[in-house]
Every structure is written in C-alpha cells, then in structure tokens.
C-alpha cells in the first residue's frame, strides 16, 4: 500500500506533531516526575518538594502552576491556618499514567544496561 506524500510531510504549516504537543505539556526536568508522584496519591507542596531532590521552591511552584493551567493537575486550597494546599491529578492528568509507567520502565532498563556496560568496561580496562 502506497503512502501519499501529504501523509508524511511535517513541513506543512498545519502539521501537528503529537509528540511535540505532549512534550510541550510534560517536557522538562520536573513535570514528568511531578506527574509520576501524583499518580500514586494526592500530595502537599512540601511532600512533592521532598520527593524532587534538587528542585527549588520557585521552580516547583512554576511547574505546578503550568501543569494546573494545562489541566493536568488540580490544586485544592483549604481555608486553614496555616494554609493547606494539596495537588492531585485531573482525569486528563491520570490518562498519562500508562505512558509515565512506560517511561519509568524504559528509564530503569536503560540505566541498568548502561550501568552494567560501564562496570564491564571498567573491569576490562
């Protein structure tokens, strides 16, 4: 079966790459990891920050705001003193769970194979 050129041309002005769209929403160092942690349970800001080693308060706040704006997480503010804020996945955010699981599995496999290869190279060298 022949595929027409128009089906393959990403240079058309109206071409939309789904990978580009997805990465614009979840790309970067922290967004995927934030979403991954929220697949397991609702978390407060401080709980997320402890799980994300190296993230600054400013960066975490920015990433959470963007994820909320994009409809991937829900921010619940409780009228308490001190204020209590919890983050959870929206239905749209939860739909990313299978993909995040695949990324996690792929990353672990890559890390394990890469680490084993480096160990073998050190022993041989």
C-alpha positions in Angstrom: 0.0 0.0 0.0 1.5 3.3 -1.0 1.5 6.3 1.4 0.8 9.6 -0.1 3.4 12.4 0.3 0.9 14.6 2.1 0.6 12.0 4.9 4.4 12.2 5.6 5.1 15.9 5.2 5.8 17.5 8.6 6.7 20.7 6.8 3.1 21.7 6.0 2.0 24.8 8.0 -1.0 22.9 9.5 1.0 19.8 10.5 0.7 19.0 14.2 3.1 16.5 15.8 1.5 14.8 18.8 4.9 14.2 20.4 5.7 17.9 20.2 2.3 18.7 21.8 2.8 16.1 24.6 6.3 17.3 25.3 5.2 20.9 25.4 2.9 19.9 28.3 5.0 17.5 30.2 8.6 18.1 29.0 11.4 19.5 31.0 13.2 18.2 34.1 10.4 18.3 36.6 6.9 18.0 35.1 7.0 14.3 34.3 8.4 13.5 37.7 5.7 15.6 39.4 3.0 13.8 37.5 4.6 10.4 38.3 4.5 11.1 42.0 0.9 12.3 41.8 -0.2 9.1 40.1 0.2 7.3 43.4 -1.6 9.8 45.7 -2.6 13.4 46.4 0.4 15.3 47.8 1.1 18.6 49.5 3.7 21.1 48.2 6.2 20.1 50.9 5.8 16.4 50.2 6.4 17.0 46.5 9.5 19.1 47.2 11.0 16.3 49.4 10.4 13.8 46.6 12.1 16.0 44.0 15.7 16.3 45.1 17.3 19.5 43.8 14.1 21.4 42.8 13.9 24.9 44.1 10.7 26.3 45.6 10.4 28.8 42.8 10.8 26.1 40.1 8.3 23.7 41.7 5.8 26.5 42.1 6.2 27.4 38.4 5.9 23.8 37.2 2.8 23.2 39.3 1.1 26.4 38.0 1.8 25.3 34.4 0.5 21.8 35.0 -2.6 23.3 36.6 -3.1 25.8 33.8 -2.8 22.9 31.3 -5.5 20.9 33.1 -3.2 18.1 34.2 -3.3 18.7 38.0 -5.8 20.1 40.4 -4.8 22.4 43.2 -7.1 22.3 46.3 -6.7 25.1 48.8 -8.2 24.5 52.3 -9.2 27.5 54.4 -7.0 26.7 57.3 -4.2 28.5 59.2 -1.6 27.8 58.1 -3.0 27.3 54.6 -3.1 23.7 53.4 -2.7 23.1 49.6 -2.9 19.7 48.0 -2.2 18.6 44.4 -3.8 15.7 42.6 -4.1 14.6 39.0 -7.1 15.5 37.0 -8.8 12.9 34.7 -6.7 14.3 31.9 -3.5 14.0 34.0 -4.4 10.5 35.1 -4.7 9.5 31.5 -0.9 9.9 31.3 -0.2 7.2 33.8 0.3 4.3 31.3 2.8 6.4 29.3 4.6 7.5 32.5 4.8 3.9 33.6 6.4 3.0 30.2 8.9 5.9 30.5 9.8 4.7 34.0 10.3 1.1 32.8 12.4 2.3 29.8 14.5 4.6 32.0 15.2 1.8 34.5 16.1 -0.6 31.7 18.4 1.9 30.1 20.0 2.8 33.4 20.6 -0.9 34.4 22.0 -1.8 30.9 24.2 1.4 30.9 25.5 0.8 34.4 26.3 -2.9 33.6 28.1 -1.8 30.4 30.1 0.7 32.3 31.0 -1.9 35.0 32.1 -4.3 32.3 34.3 -1.6 30.6 36.0 -0.8 33.9 36.7 -4.4 34.6 38.1 -4.9 31.1 40.2 -1.7 31.2 
